[in-house]
Amino acid sequence: MTNRRDRIGVALTVFAAAVAAWLPVTSAQAADGPVVHIQLQDDTLGLPLPPTTGDPTMVNWGLHNDGPGTAKDVTISADLSNVIGWVTTDSPVPADHIYTWPTRDVPEGAAAGSLIGLSAKPGTPLGTTGTVTLSGTSANGTVVSTTAKVTVGTTDLKVNKLAARKGDKPGSTIDTPVTISNVGTLAADGVQLRMRTTIGLSYAKHYSNCVYSKDSADDYFLTEQALCTFDTVVEPGKSYRVDQPVGLDVTDQALFEYFSHEALPLSGSAPKPGDGPVLSLVAAGDAATGGTAIDRQNIDADNTADMVAGGATAKGAPGDLVHVTVSLSNEGPGWVGYNASDDQPALLVTVPTGTKAEEIPAHCSVWNDEAKSGTGEQTPGAAQYICQSSPNEFTVGDTRSFEFGLRIRANAATTTGEARATTAYGNTMTFDHTHGNDTAAVTVEVEGGTTPTPSASASPSATAAAGTDGNTPRTQTVSAAGGSGSLASTGSSGTVPVAVAAGAAALLLGGGLVLLVRRRNRA
């Protein structure tokens, strides 16, 4: 029993750390010795009826020791006496109905907890409610108890799925229908509708029963939230629609956008009403079978963004290590937050002939021209490097800079390479219609040197072997990076060799260096 629960220790530690930031200060902290809090992942639990075979509802808890010092001989117990008459557990419970976990020491900070699974006994009336109390003791401190409410039956709210949209122009308004269905077995005594948008969308109208706020961006860069409260009882097996479509204004910054919505059972009191009309829920027949817990609608606007390459100039003598800072910027009008592919905005840097790249910035790796992708390696001396920023979203005016350290070779002359705005796979950014600023010169002025005359037939070797001296002095011009395709491509235009992929994986695992933008599929 204990060994099975230990396997989830890592996940529970993460959970405990997440809740630590909002732990309340309690009177128990005034006691001598450390104070340990029991924190539930969910303090309101619904037990499906009939029970789900092999998948009980978990009383899932973690710990946080506020200190001072380590809490010694901590024992945590779950008192099931209030519910034991109508639940079964996934572990044997003593005759006194108090389940106790093994004693251990708990250092300051977040610590893993454990869990116990509960299922409703067949025939238990829906709505039967009780509590499970978790408490504990410590040889030198205090353990703060907590309670979980357990109810037979579930409230399971789903929202409608919205079809993806393309071609909406800045200045237009999208009318978005929203419906909520209860596919559970218990009514929701009120509901909250949580809606969020990316920065290229705004709410066309504000309602008195909605609270509007700016959120920190999540993985989809959703930032503006509307939390609307309805006192409507949402019955099981029924569907309800918002009485008027939610209006979304398409702003001048709109390009790749999301609209997200989800429904939550109302808990606590409703917020104070604001100004404006009331948004209402009205009955809409039987619960829809094709709903989802949370829906993210893709809205690709008819707009552009201008990604601009920034070059640099450095001066030095043969043997000097000089630094050049190249950049990738977004001059709008749209912001760029493209989350459907790894083929994100990037900067392809061609090292000036007669210099060797010795210092490679973070998020830049050797460019493999054959595979049309970065290798994931930061080997010095390559002819070209591909640079991707993290995060990969570019709001209007954003600039991401990358500094290279270049060693000027003996007998080198003044020389010029290039920075090119492209994608991670060397493709053209189809949303960028202004190409005159896609490239910028990277020049190293060598004292006493002369500027060579470029040769139209010469091009850099993009596959310089690791361990070589890299870019040796010769005449060099730059060909356009990467073949055809568009940002909507979900893969490289070539195949990365097995050895290259293995090398990149080893670097990522060994050093924790994020060089390739992770894939983020649309919901």
PAMI-253837 format. One record per residue (C-alpha): residue number from 1; residue in one letter; x negated, y negated, z negated. Coordinates in nm, 2 decimals. Layout:
<rs>
R     i   aa        u        v        w
R   NUM    A        X        Y        Z
...
</rs>
This chain:
<rs>
R     i   aa        u        v        w
R     1    M     0.00     0.00     0.00
R     2    T    -0.26    -0.25    -0.10
R     3    N    -0.49    -0.16     0.19
R     4    R    -0.21    -0.23     0.44
R     5    R    -0.15    -0.58     0.30
R     6    D    -0.52    -0.66     0.30
R     7    R    -0.52    -0.65     0.68
R     8    I    -0.32    -0.97     0.69
R     9    G    -0.56    -1.15     0.46
R    10    V    -0.71    -1.37     0.73
R    11    A    -0.37    -1.49     0.86
R    12    L    -0.25    -1.56     0.51
R    13    T    -0.56    -1.76     0.43
R    14    V    -0.48    -1.98     0.74
R    15    F    -0.13    -2.02     0.61
R    16    A    -0.25    -2.12     0.26
R    17    A    -0.49    -2.38     0.41
R    18    A    -0.21    -2.53     0.61
R    19    V     0.01    -2.59     0.31
R    20    A    -0.27    -2.72     0.09
R    21    A    -0.25    -3.07     0.23
R    22    W     0.10    -3.13     0.09
R    23    L     0.08    -2.95    -0.24
R    24    P     0.26    -3.16    -0.51
R    25    V     0.10    -3.26    -0.83
R    26    T     0.28    -3.09    -1.11
R    27    S     0.28    -3.12    -1.49
R    28    A     0.10    -2.79    -1.50
R    29    Q    -0.21    -2.96    -1.38
R    30    A    -0.24    -3.13    -1.72
R    31    A    -0.30    -2.80    -1.88
R    32    D    -0.65    -2.68    -1.96
R    33    G    -0.82    -2.47    -1.69
R    34    P    -0.74    -2.42    -1.32
R    35    V    -0.39    -2.45    -1.17
R    36    V    -0.29    -2.20    -0.91
R    37    H     0.01    -2.26    -0.68
R    38    I     0.21    -1.98    -0.51
R    39    Q     0.32    -2.11    -0.17
R    40    L     0.59    -1.93     0.03
R    41    Q     0.57    -1.93     0.41
R    42    D     0.95    -1.95     0.41
R    43    D     1.16    -2.01     0.09
R    44    T     1.49    -1.93     0.27
R    45    L     1.52    -1.58     0.41
R    46    G     1.80    -1.41     0.61
R    47    L     1.83    -1.04     0.62
R    48    P     1.97    -0.90     0.95
R    49    L     2.28    -0.68     0.92
R    50    P     2.26    -0.41     1.04
R    51    P     1.89    -0.41     0.94
R    52    T     1.62    -0.42     1.20
R    53    T     1.45    -0.08     1.20
R    54    G     1.08    -0.10     1.11
R    55    D     1.09    -0.48     1.10
R    56    P     1.19    -0.60     0.75
R    57    T     1.21    -0.96     0.65
R    58    M     0.89    -1.06     0.47
R    59    V     0.85    -1.25     0.14
R    60    N     0.52    -1.39     0.26
R    61    W     0.30    -1.59     0.02
R    62    G    -0.04    -1.75    -0.02
R    63    L    -0.23    -1.92    -0.30
R    64    H    -0.40    -2.25    -0.36
R    65    N    -0.62    -2.31    -0.66
R    66    D    -0.64    -2.68    -0.75
R    67    G    -0.91    -2.62    -1.00
R    68    P    -1.11    -2.70    -1.19
R    69    G    -1.32    -2.39    -1.13
R    70    T    -1.23    -2.03    -1.05
R    71    A    -0.90    -1.89    -1.19
R    72    K    -0.99    -1.56    -1.36
R    73    D    -0.78    -1.24    -1.37
R    74    V    -0.49    -1.38    -1.16
R    75    T    -0.19    -1.15    -1.14
R    76    I     0.11    -1.22    -0.91
R    77    S     0.45    -1.06    -0.95
R    78    A     0.77    -1.06    -0.76
R    79    D     1.09    -1.02    -0.97
R    80    L     1.35    -0.85    -0.75
R    81    S     1.61    -0.78    -1.02
R    82    N     1.85    -1.04    -0.87
R    83    V     1.86    -0.87    -0.53
R    84    I     1.76    -0.51    -0.60
R    85    G     2.12    -0.39    -0.59
R    86    W     2.17    -0.47    -0.22
R    87    V     1.82    -0.46    -0.07
R    88    T     1.56    -0.20     0.00
R    89    T     1.19    -0.27     0.01
R    90    D     0.90    -0.14     0.22
R    91    S     0.70    -0.05    -0.10
R    92    P     0.80     0.13    -0.42
R    93    V     0.92    -0.10    -0.69
R    94    P     0.89    -0.01    -1.06
R    95    A     1.19     0.06    -1.27
R    96    D     1.19    -0.29    -1.42
R    97    H     1.22    -0.43    -1.06
R    98    I     0.91    -0.64    -1.09
R    99    Y     0.65    -0.57    -0.82
R   100    T     0.29    -0.67    -0.92
R   101    W    -0.01    -0.71    -0.71
R   102    P    -0.36    -0.62    -0.83
R   103    T    -0.55    -0.86    -1.05
R   104    R    -0.83    -1.07    -0.90
R   105    D    -1.03    -1.39    -0.94
R   106    V    -0.92    -1.69    -0.72
R   107    P    -1.18    -1.96    -0.64
R   108    E    -1.09    -2.32    -0.59
R   109    G    -0.91    -2.40    -0.26
R   110    A    -0.69    -2.19    -0.03
R   111    A    -0.67    -1.81    -0.09
R   112    A    -0.50    -1.52     0.08
R   113    G    -0.18    -1.38    -0.07
R   114    S     0.03    -1.09     0.04
R   115    L     0.39    -0.99     0.13
R   116    I     0.67    -0.75     0.06
R   117    G     0.94    -0.65     0.31
R   118    L     1.31    -0.66     0.23
R   119    S     1.61    -0.52     0.42
R   120    A     1.98    -0.53     0.35
R   121    K     2.15    -0.21     0.25
R   122    P     2.42    -0.10     0.49
R   123    G     2.77    -0.21     0.39
R   124    T     2.65    -0.52     0.20
R   125    P     2.89    -0.81     0.27
R   126    L     2.76    -1.09     0.49
R   127    G     2.67    -1.40     0.29
R   128    T     2.56    -1.21    -0.02
R   129    T     2.29    -1.43    -0.18
R   130    G     2.02    -1.39    -0.44
R   131    T     1.67    -1.50    -0.54
R   132    V     1.33    -1.35    -0.56
R   133    T     1.11    -1.52    -0.82
R   134    L     0.73    -1.51    -0.78
R   135    S     0.52    -1.59    -1.09
R   136    G     0.18    -1.51    -1.23
R   137    T    -0.07    -1.53    -1.50
R   138    S    -0.44    -1.62    -1.53
R   139    A    -0.69    -1.55    -1.81
R   140    N    -0.81    -1.91    -1.81
R   141    G    -0.55    -2.12    -1.62
R   142    T    -0.19    -2.17    -1.51
R   143    V     0.00    -2.01    -1.22
R   144    V     0.30    -2.22    -1.09
R   145    S     0.60    -2.00    -1.00
R   146    T     0.83    -2.04    -0.71
R   147    T     1.16    -1.89    -0.58
R   148    A     1.28    -1.76    -0.25
R   149    K     1.65    -1.76    -0.16
R   150    V     1.76    -1.44     0.01
R   151    T     2.09    -1.40     0.21
R   152    V     2.24    -1.11     0.39
R   153    G     2.30    -1.22     0.75
R   154    T     2.12    -1.47     0.97
R   155    T     2.18    -1.80     1.14
R   156    D     2.01    -1.78     1.48
R   157    L     2.03    -2.10     1.68
R   158    K     1.93    -2.10     2.05
R   159    V     1.92    -2.39     2.30
R   160    N     1.98    -2.38     2.67
R   161    K     1.69    -2.34     2.92
R   162    L     1.64    -2.64     3.15
R   163    A     1.52    -2.59     3.51
R   164    A     1.19    -2.75     3.61
R   165    R     1.22    -3.08     3.80
R   166    K     1.00    -3.24     4.06
R   167    G     1.01    -3.57     4.24
R   168    D     1.17    -3.80     3.99
R   169    K     1.04    -4.15     4.05
R   170    P     0.92    -4.40     3.79
R   171    G     1.21    -4.63     3.70
R   172    S     1.47    -4.36     3.73
R   173    T     1.67    -4.19     3.45
R   174    I     1.72    -3.82     3.40
R   175    D     2.05    -3.70     3.25
R   176    T     1.97    -3.39     3.05
R   177    P     2.25    -3.16     2.92
R   178    V     2.18    -2.99     2.59
R   179    T     2.37    -2.70     2.44
R   180    I     2.33    -2.51     2.11
R   181    S     2.44    -2.15     2.05
R   182    N     2.46    -1.95     1.73
R   183    V     2.38    -1.59     1.81
R   184    G     2.34    -1.49     1.45
R   185    T     2.59    -1.35     1.20
R   186    L     2.63    -1.65     0.97
R   187    A     2.76    -2.00     1.03
R   188    A     2.52    -2.30     1.02
R   189    D     2.67    -2.56     0.79
R   190    G     2.53    -2.85     1.00
R   191    V     2.25    -2.85     1.25
R   192    Q     1.95    -3.07     1.36
R   193    L     1.85    -3.11     1.72
R   194    R     1.48    -3.18     1.75
R   195    M     1.38    -3.34     2.09
R   196    R     1.03    -3.44     2.20
R   197    T     0.88    -3.59     2.51
R   198    T     0.54    -3.66     2.66
R   199    I     0.43    -4.02     2.69
R   200    G     0.56    -4.07     3.05
R   201    L     0.92    -4.03     2.93
R   202    S     1.12    -4.24     2.69
R   203    Y     1.48    -4.21     2.55
R   204    A     1.72    -4.42     2.75
R   205    K     1.96    -4.47     2.45
R   206    H     1.92    -4.46     2.08
R   207    Y     2.19    -4.31     1.86
R   208    S     2.28    -4.38     1.50
R   209    N     2.25    -4.02     1.38
R   210    C     1.90    -3.97     1.53
R   211    V     1.57    -4.07     1.38
R   212    Y     1.30    -4.17     1.63
R   213    S     0.93    -4.14     1.56
R   214    K     0.59    -4.10     1.72
R   215    D     0.43    -3.76     1.66
R   216    S     0.07    -3.66     1.68
R   217    A     0.03    -3.48     2.01
R   218    D     0.05    -3.10     2.02
R   219    D    -0.09    -2.86     2.29
R   220    Y     0.16    -3.01     2.54
R   221    F     0.09    -3.37     2.44
R   222    L     0.45    -3.41     2.32
R   223    T     0.45    -3.74     2.12
R   224    E     0.79    -3.91     2.09
R   225    Q     1.05    -3.73     1.88
R   226    A     1.42    -3.77     1.83
R   227    L     1.56    -3.58     1.53
R   228    C     1.94    -3.58     1.55
R   229    T     2.17    -3.46     1.27
R   230    F     2.52    -3.32     1.31
R   231    D     2.75    -3.22     1.03
R   232    T     2.94    -2.98     1.26
R   233    V     2.97    -2.63     1.14
R   234    V     2.82    -2.41     1.41
R   235    E     3.00    -2.08     1.40
R   236    P     2.84    -1.74     1.48
R   237    G     2.90    -1.63     1.84
R   238    K     2.99    -1.99     1.95
R   239    S     2.83    -2.25     2.17
R   240    Y     2.83    -2.63     2.13
R   241    R     2.72    -2.90     2.37
R   242    V     2.60    -3.26     2.30
R   243    D     2.89    -3.48     2.41
R   244    Q     2.68    -3.68     2.65
R   245    P     2.36    -3.60     2.84
R   246    V     2.04    -3.71     2.68
R   247    G     1.90    -3.98     2.90
R   248    L     1.53    -3.98     2.97
R   249    D     1.37    -4.28     3.14
R   250    V     1.08    -4.20     3.37
R   251    T     0.82    -4.46     3.30
R   252    D     0.54    -4.60     3.52
R   253    Q     0.29    -4.37     3.34
R   254    A     0.49    -4.05     3.42
R   255    L     0.32    -3.78     3.62
R   256    F     0.32    -3.43     3.46
R   257    E     0.58    -3.44     3.18
R   258    Y     0.76    -3.22     2.94
R   259    F     1.09    -3.24     2.75
R   260    S     1.12    -3.01     2.46
R   261    H     1.43    -2.93     2.25
R   262    E     1.52    -2.69     1.97
R   263    A     1.80    -2.65     1.71
R   264    L     1.75    -2.60     1.34
R   265    P     2.00    -2.53     1.06
R   266    L     2.05    -2.84     0.85
R   267    S     1.87    -2.83     0.52
R   268    G     1.90    -3.11     0.26
R   269    S     2.09    -3.43     0.31
R   270    A     2.14    -3.61     0.64
R   271    P     1.92    -3.92     0.70
R   272    K     2.06    -4.26     0.66
R   273    P     2.25    -4.36     0.98
R   274    G     2.09    -4.61     1.21
R   275    D     2.22    -4.84     1.48
R   276    G     2.40    -4.75     1.79
R   277    P     2.67    -4.50     1.90
R   278    V     2.71    -4.15     1.74
R   279    L     2.59    -3.85     1.93
R   280    S     2.83    -3.56     1.87
R   281    L     2.86    -3.18     1.92
R   282    V     3.17    -3.04     2.08
R   283    A     3.28    -2.68     2.11
R   284    A     3.18    -2.51     2.44
R   285    G     3.30    -2.16     2.42
R   286    D     3.12    -1.84     2.35
R   287    A     2.75    -1.84     2.26
R   288    A     2.52    -1.83     2.57
R   289    T     2.32    -1.51     2.60
R   290    G     2.03    -1.67     2.79
R   291    G     1.92    -1.92     2.53
R   292    T     1.58    -1.97     2.37
R   293    A     1.46    -2.08     2.03
R   294    I     1.27    -2.37     2.19
R   295    D     1.27    -2.49     2.55
R   296    R     1.01    -2.69     2.73
R   297    Q     1.12    -2.84     3.06
R   298    N     0.85    -2.93     3.31
R   299    I     0.91    -3.27     3.48
R   300    D     0.66    -3.35     3.76
R   301    A     0.72    -3.72     3.86
R   302    D     0.66    -3.87     4.20
R   303    N     0.36    -4.07     4.09
R   304    T    -0.02    -4.09     4.12
R   305    A    -0.33    -4.13     3.90
R   306    D    -0.67    -4.26     4.01
R   307    M    -0.95    -4.05     3.87
R   308    V    -1.28    -4.25     3.91
R   309    A    -1.64    -4.13     3.89
R   310    G    -1.89    -4.35     3.71
R   311    G    -2.26    -4.34     3.80
R   312    A    -2.57    -4.46     3.63
R   313    T    -2.92    -4.59     3.69
R   314    A    -3.24    -4.53     3.49
R   315    K    -3.60    -4.64     3.52
R   316    G    -3.92    -4.46     3.43
R   317    A    -4.26    -4.34     3.53
R   318    P    -4.36    -3.98     3.63
R   319    G    -4.35    -3.76     3.32
R   320    D    -4.09    -3.98     3.14
R   321    L    -3.77    -3.84     3.00
R   322    V    -3.49    -4.08     3.10
R   323    H    -3.12    -4.08     3.02
R   324    V    -2.83    -4.13     3.25
R   325    T    -2.46    -4.15     3.13
R   326    V    -2.21    -4.06     3.40
R   327    S    -1.83    -4.08     3.34
R   328    L    -1.49    -3.98     3.45
R   329    S    -1.20    -4.23     3.41
R   330    N    -0.83    -4.26     3.48
R   331    E    -0.72    -4.59     3.62
R   332    G    -0.35    -4.49     3.65
R   333    P    -0.08    -4.58     3.70
R   334    G     0.01    -4.22     3.58
R   335    W    -0.15    -4.05     3.28
R   336    V    -0.29    -3.70     3.34
R   337    G    -0.18    -3.41     3.12
R   338    Y    -0.17    -3.11     3.35
R   339    N    -0.13    -2.79     3.14
R   340    A    -0.03    -2.53     3.40
R   341    S    -0.38    -2.43     3.50
R   342    D    -0.75    -2.41     3.41
R   343    D    -0.82    -2.63     3.72
R   344    Q    -0.85    -2.95     3.51
R   345    P    -1.01    -3.28     3.60
R   346    A    -1.39    -3.26     3.60
R   347    L    -1.71    -3.43     3.71
R   348    L    -1.96    -3.26     3.93
R   349    V    -2.30    -3.40     3.87
R   350    T    -2.58    -3.36     4.13
R   351    V    -2.92    -3.41     3.97
R   352    P    -3.15    -3.66     4.16
R   353    T    -3.43    -3.49     4.35
R   354    G    -3.76    -3.52     4.18
R   355    T    -3.61    -3.50     3.84
R   356    K    -3.53    -3.20     3.62
R   357    A    -3.23    -3.20     3.39
R   358    E    -3.37    -3.10     3.05
R   359    E    -3.09    -3.22     2.82
R   360    I    -2.74    -3.10     2.91
R   361    P    -2.44    -3.26     2.74
R   362    A    -2.17    -3.06     2.57
R   363    H    -1.89    -2.95     2.79
R   364    C    -2.12    -2.94     3.10
R   365    S    -2.25    -2.61     3.25
R   366    V    -2.44    -2.50     3.56
R   367    W    -2.23    -2.52     3.88
R   368    N    -2.21    -2.20     4.08
R   369    D    -2.14    -2.32     4.43
R   370    E    -2.06    -1.97     4.57
R   371    A    -1.80    -1.90     4.30
R   372    K    -1.68    -2.26     4.29
R   373    S    -1.69    -2.27     3.91
R   374    G    -1.91    -2.34     3.62
R   375    T    -2.11    -2.05     3.48
R   376    G    -2.07    -2.15     3.12
R   377    E    -2.45    -2.18     3.08
R   378    Q    -2.64    -2.49     3.00
R   379    T    -2.96    -2.38     3.17
R   380    P    -3.20    -2.68     3.23
R   381    G    -3.33    -2.73     3.58
R   382    A    -3.02    -2.66     3.78
R   383    A    -2.93    -2.87     4.08
R   384    Q    -2.57    -2.93     3.98
R   385    Y    -2.36    -2.93     3.67
R   386    I    -1.98    -2.93     3.62
R   387    C    -1.85    -3.14     3.32
R   388    Q    -1.50    -3.10     3.17
R   389    S    -1.38    -3.30     2.87
R   390    S    -1.21    -3.18     2.56
R   391    P    -0.93    -3.27     2.52
R   392    N    -0.86    -3.26     2.89
R   393    E    -0.57    -3.51     2.89
R   394    F    -0.64    -3.86     3.03
R   395    T    -0.42    -4.14     2.93
R   396    V    -0.44    -4.46     3.14
R   397    G    -0.77    -4.63     3.07
R   398    D    -0.94    -4.32     2.92
R   399    T    -1.30    -4.27     3.00
R   400    R    -1.51    -3.95     2.92
R   401    S    -1.89    -3.99     2.93
R   402    F    -2.16    -3.73     2.97
R   403    E    -2.53    -3.81     2.90
R   404    F    -2.80    -3.62     3.08
R   405    G    -3.17    -3.63     2.99
R   406    L    -3.38    -3.62     3.31
R   407    R    -3.76    -3.55     3.33
R   408    I    -3.92    -3.74     3.62
R   409    R    -4.17    -3.52     3.80
R   410    A    -4.52    -3.60     3.91
R   411    N    -4.53    -3.76     4.25
R   412    A    -4.16    -3.83     4.24
R   413    A    -4.02    -4.13     4.43
R   414    T    -3.71    -4.34     4.35
R   415    T    -3.43    -4.09     4.40
R   416    T    -3.05    -4.07     4.39
R   417    G    -2.80    -3.80     4.30
R   418    E    -2.43    -3.82     4.26
R   419    A    -2.13    -3.79     4.02
R   420    R    -1.81    -3.67     4.18
R   421    A    -1.46    -3.67     4.05
R   422    T    -1.32    -3.33     4.12
R   423    T    -1.16    -3.03     3.94
R   424    A    -1.30    -2.75     3.74
R   425    Y    -1.30    -2.54     4.05
R   426    G    -1.43    -2.81     4.28
R   427    N    -1.08    -2.89     4.43
R   428    T    -0.93    -3.22     4.53
R   429    M    -0.69    -3.37     4.27
R   430    T    -0.38    -3.39     4.48
R   431    F    -0.22    -3.65     4.26
R   432    D    -0.51    -3.88     4.33
R   433    H    -0.45    -4.07     4.65
R   434    T    -0.74    -4.32     4.62
R   435    H    -1.07    -4.15     4.72
R   436    G    -1.30    -4.44     4.77
R   437    N    -1.41    -4.42     4.41
R   438    D    -1.43    -4.04     4.38
R   439    T    -1.82    -4.05     4.40
R   440    A    -2.08    -4.27     4.23
R   441    A    -2.46    -4.28     4.26
R   442    V    -2.69    -4.15     3.99
R   443    T    -3.02    -4.32     4.06
R   444    V    -3.36    -4.29     3.89
R   445    E    -3.60    -4.57     3.98
R   446    V    -3.95    -4.44     3.96
R   447    E    -4.23    -4.69     3.89
R   448    G    -4.46    -4.72     4.19
R   449    G    -4.23    -4.49     4.39
R   450    T    -4.05    -4.55     4.71
R   451    T    -3.70    -4.46     4.82
R   452    P    -3.70    -4.16     5.05
R   453    T    -3.49    -4.15     5.36
R   454    P    -3.21    -3.90     5.32
R   455    S    -3.19    -3.61     5.56
R   456    A    -2.84    -3.53     5.69
R   457    S    -2.92    -3.16     5.70
R   458    A    -3.05    -3.13     5.34
R   459    S    -2.83    -3.03     5.06
R   460    P    -2.89    -2.93     4.70
R   461    S    -2.92    -2.57     4.59
R   462    A    -2.64    -2.51     4.35
R   463    T    -2.77    -2.16     4.24
R   464    A    -3.11    -2.24     4.10
R   465    A    -3.23    -1.94     3.90
R   466    A    -3.25    -1.98     3.53
R   467    G    -3.61    -2.02     3.42
R   468    T    -3.73    -2.20     3.73
R   469    D    -3.85    -2.56     3.75
R   470    G    -3.51    -2.65     3.90
R   471    N    -3.48    -2.96     4.13
R   472    T    -3.82    -3.00     4.28
R   473    P    -3.92    -3.32     4.48
R   474    R    -3.77    -3.33     4.83
R   475    T    -3.52    -3.52     5.03
R   476    Q    -3.16    -3.46     4.91
R   477    T    -2.81    -3.55     5.01
R   478    V    -2.49    -3.43     4.86
R   479    S    -2.21    -3.25     5.04
R   480    A    -1.85    -3.26     4.93
R   481    A    -1.78    -3.04     4.63
R   482    G    -1.56    -2.74     4.64
R   483    G    -1.33    -2.63     4.93
R   484    S    -0.96    -2.67     4.97
R   485    G    -0.68    -2.63     4.73
R   486    S    -0.50    -2.84     4.48
R   487    L    -0.47    -2.90     4.11
R   488    A    -0.17    -2.67     4.11
R   489    S    -0.39    -2.37     4.18
R   490    T    -0.41    -2.14     3.89
R   491    G    -0.74    -1.99     3.97
R   492    S    -1.08    -2.04     4.13
R   493    S    -1.12    -2.05     4.51
R   494    G    -1.40    -1.79     4.46
R   495    T    -1.48    -1.49     4.25
R   496    V    -1.72    -1.54     3.95
R   497    P    -1.98    -1.27     3.96
R   498    V    -1.97    -1.02     3.68
R   499    A    -2.31    -1.12     3.54
R   500    V    -2.21    -1.49     3.54
R   501    A    -1.88    -1.42     3.36
R   502    A    -2.06    -1.20     3.10
R   503    G    -2.31    -1.47     3.04
R   504    A    -2.04    -1.73     2.99
R   505    A    -1.86    -1.51     2.75
R   506    A    -2.17    -1.44     2.55
R   507    L    -2.24    -1.81     2.52
R   508    L    -1.89    -1.89     2.41
R   509    L    -1.88    -1.62     2.15
R   510    G    -2.23    -1.68     2.02
R   511    G    -2.24    -2.06     2.00
R   512    G    -1.88    -2.16     1.98
R   513    L    -1.93    -2.40     2.27
R   514    V    -1.62    -2.48     2.46
R   515    L    -1.73    -2.53     2.82
R   516    L    -1.43    -2.41     3.01
R   517    V    -1.08    -2.55     2.96
R   518    R    -0.85    -2.28     2.82
R   519    R    -0.55    -2.16     3.02
R   520    R    -0.22    -2.29     2.89
R   521    N     0.08    -2.15     3.06
R   522    R     0.39    -2.34     3.08
R   523    A     0.66    -2.22     2.85
</rs>
